[in-house]
Each structure stands twice: as C-alpha cells, then as structure tokens.
Amino acid sequence: MPIIEGKYNIPKGRIAVCQSRFNELATDSLLKGALDMLYRLGVAEEAVDVFRVPGAFELLGLVRRLEETQRYAGIIALGCVIRGQTPHFEHIASAVSSQLAQMAASAQCSISFGVLTCDDVAQAMDRAGLKAGNKGAEAAASCVEMANLYARISKIEDD
C-alpha cells in the first residue's frame, strides 16, 4: 500500500503570498518568514508574487480572485487579528478562518492559513517569529507541501 504525501520539492507554478497590512509589525515578520521559507525550499524569487491588502478581512476577496485565475500552485494568506475591547475580534477572526477554510477545501490550488488570532501584541509577536516560531514560515512550508501533493494526486488521476 503506497503512502502518498506532499514533498518539499519546488512546486510547478507560481506562489502568491497575500499579506494584510493591519498589525503590520507582526505581518511584516510573517511575510519575511514565509519568503525565507519559500526561498530555502528552492522556490525562485521570480516565481513569487506578494500582494498586500488593508486588513485580514480583505484577504478573503483577494485569495478568492487569485484562486480563480488558476495561475498559482499555491496561495499563502498572512494576517494578524488582535483581541480588543469589542466583539470585532470574534467577528473578523471567525469570518476569516471559516472562509479561508472553505476556499482551501474547494480550491484547485493549495491555500495555506497564516493568519494569527491573538489576545495581545506580545502573543502576536511571539507567533510571528520571536518565541513560538514563525507562523508565516510554517504556512509557506505547508503551501509547498500541499501544492506538491495536489500535483501528485493529479498524476494518479491521469493514470
């Protein structure tokens, strides 16, 4: 029985990295981590497009439109939502998480989730590379692995 999983090979096709500017201190670190991981995995700089949007909510429309173009082997969504004193956090975090999950489940390409949902700025910075690893780098690695798995599945279907 073969076990089929993605590899960290260079995926065929382009990678889109979508960054929210809101909470930019954290999202800039996520972007840096994602790009560093992509380049370490052998993805050429020329094969990566970086898109920036105002906030995490705007990632949804961008990711959907990029997926519809069918130009990308993978799309990485990076953002940061920090809890405040109003219910706004719950609404945005829930909408972004559920909508990106729905898109990832139905997309023809890999869509990776690198959106931090944190209680405070210190927690966000820890998850953006200070103490708890860099979730942008993790999302990039996941994106490459899944893009390669999807490509392998397509080859199996063609046989």
C-alpha positions in Angstrom: 0.0 0.0 0.0 1.6 3.2 -1.1 1.6 6.3 1.2 1.1 9.4 -0.8 2.1 12.7 0.7 3.5 16.0 -0.4 7.2 16.7 -0.6 9.1 19.9 -0.2 10.1 20.0 -3.9 9.8 23.2 -5.9 6.2 23.2 -7.0 5.3 23.8 -10.6 3.7 27.1 -10.9 3.7 30.4 -9.1 3.1 31.1 -5.4 1.0 34.1 -4.2 1.7 35.5 -0.8 -1.1 37.7 0.5 -0.3 40.0 3.4 -2.6 42.1 5.5 -1.1 45.5 6.4 -3.2 45.8 9.6 -0.9 44.9 12.6 2.0 45.4 10.2 4.7 44.8 12.8 3.5 41.2 13.1 2.5 40.7 9.4 5.8 42.0 8.2 7.5 39.3 10.2 5.1 36.7 8.9 5.9 37.8 5.4 9.7 37.7 6.0 9.3 34.2 7.4 7.2 33.0 4.5 9.5 34.3 1.9 12.6 33.0 3.7 11.0 29.5 3.8 10.0 29.6 0.2 13.5 30.5 -0.9 15.0 27.9 1.3 12.8 25.3 -0.3 14.1 26.4 -3.7 11.2 28.5 -5.0 12.7 31.2 -7.2 12.1 34.8 -6.2 10.7 35.3 -9.7 8.0 32.7 -9.0 6.6 34.5 -6.0 4.1 37.3 -6.2 3.4 39.4 -3.0 0.0 41.1 -2.6 -0.9 43.5 0.2 -4.4 44.3 1.4 -5.6 46.7 4.2 -6.7 44.1 6.7 -7.4 40.4 7.4 -11.0 40.7 6.1 -9.8 41.9 2.7 -7.6 38.7 2.4 -10.8 36.8 1.6 -11.7 38.6 -1.7 -8.0 38.6 -2.8 -7.5 34.9 -2.2 -10.7 34.0 -4.0 -9.8 36.1 -7.0 -6.3 34.8 -7.2 -7.5 31.2 -6.9 -10.0 31.8 -9.7 -7.2 32.9 -12.1 -5.7 29.4 -11.9 -2.2 31.0 -12.2 -1.0 29.8 -8.8 0.1 26.4 -7.5 -0.3 27.9 -4.0 -1.6 30.8 -2.1 -0.5 31.8 1.4 -2.7 34.1 3.5 -0.9 36.1 6.2 -2.6 38.4 8.7 -3.0 39.2 12.3 -6.1 39.9 14.3 -5.6 41.0 17.9 -8.4 40.9 20.5 -9.6 44.3 21.6 -12.4 45.5 23.9 -15.2 44.9 21.5 -16.6 41.8 19.7 -15.0 42.9 16.5 -12.2 40.4 17.0 -14.5 37.5 17.2 -16.4 38.5 14.0 -13.3 39.1 11.9 -11.3 36.1 13.3 -14.3 33.8 12.7 -15.1 35.0 9.2 -11.5 34.9 8.0 -10.9 31.4 9.5 -14.1 29.9 8.2 -14.0 31.5 4.7 -10.3 30.6 4.1 -11.1 27.1 5.2 -14.0 26.8 2.8 -11.8 28.2 0.0 -9.0 25.8 0.8 -11.4 22.8 0.7 -12.7 23.6 -2.7 -9.7 25.3 -4.4 -7.8 23.8 -7.3 -4.5 25.0 -5.7 -3.0 24.9 -2.2 -4.3 27.6 0.1 -2.4 28.0 3.4 -3.6 29.7 6.5 -1.1 32.1 8.2 -3.5 34.4 10.0 -2.7 35.0 13.7 -5.6 35.3 16.1 -4.0 36.6 19.3 -5.0 38.0 22.7 -2.4 40.8 22.6 0.5 42.2 20.7 3.1 40.2 22.7 1.4 36.9 21.7 1.3 38.1 18.1 5.0 38.9 18.0 5.9 35.6 19.7 4.0 33.7 16.9 5.5 35.9 14.2 9.0 34.8 15.0 10.1 35.8 18.5 9.4 32.8 20.7 6.9 30.4 19.1 8.4 30.0 15.6 7.2 31.9 12.6 3.7 31.0 11.5 4.4 32.6 8.1 7.2 30.2 7.6 5.0 27.3 8.7 2.3 28.4 6.3 4.8 28.6 3.4 6.1 25.1 4.1 2.6 23.8 4.2 1.7 25.5 1.0 4.6 24.0 -0.9 3.9 20.5 0.6 0.2 20.6 -0.3 0.9 22.0 -3.8 3.1 19.1 -4.5 0.6 16.6 -3.0 -2.1 18.1 -5.3 0.2 17.7 -8.3 0.8 14.1 -7.3 -2.9 13.4 -7.0 -3.4 14.8 -10.5 -0.9 12.4 -11.9 -2.6 9.5 -10.2 -5.9 10.6 -11.6 -4.3 10.7 -15.1 -3.1 7.1 -14.9 
